[in-house]
């Protein structure tokens, strides 16, 4: 017996936001003399980076057709030490992602209010944020090499890289 109610529940595509939060104190402690050459960054282990994603899944899994937006910051949210991600590319495994493309988003400044003490302003200047966006184009598991510059006390501390893994089904 067939039913007229047979429905195909195909997966819908989604935007997956990934935020890499770097423990900069750990990185500085473990790497007191890092590379100052952006082309040859110092490798760090995964315990220095916490990956948060909008799926809530501790294992980064996605579907073909999904879009990924990757951003990076420090544990201090770039207030004390600054993490500036500058490159994401295929490291090993299947080619799950398309090439990551840089997207710049401008955030408007908080307008000054003469009634509010200046110490309470969040930001009186416009801010530009950067994400690296890619589409999931194939099934499999890919390791993505990610490079960043670390600034401490407003000076370049060094260049670093690590890899993270994503699985597309």
Secondary structure, 3 states (H helix, E strand, C coil): CCCCCCCCCCCCCCEEEEEEEECHHHHHHHCCCCECCHHHCEECCHHHEEEEECCCCCCCEECCCCEEEEEEEECCCCCCEEEEEEEEEEEEECCCECCCEEEEEEECCCCCCCCCCHHHCCCCCCEEEEEEEEEECCCEEEEEEEEEEEEECCEEEEEEEEEEEEEEC
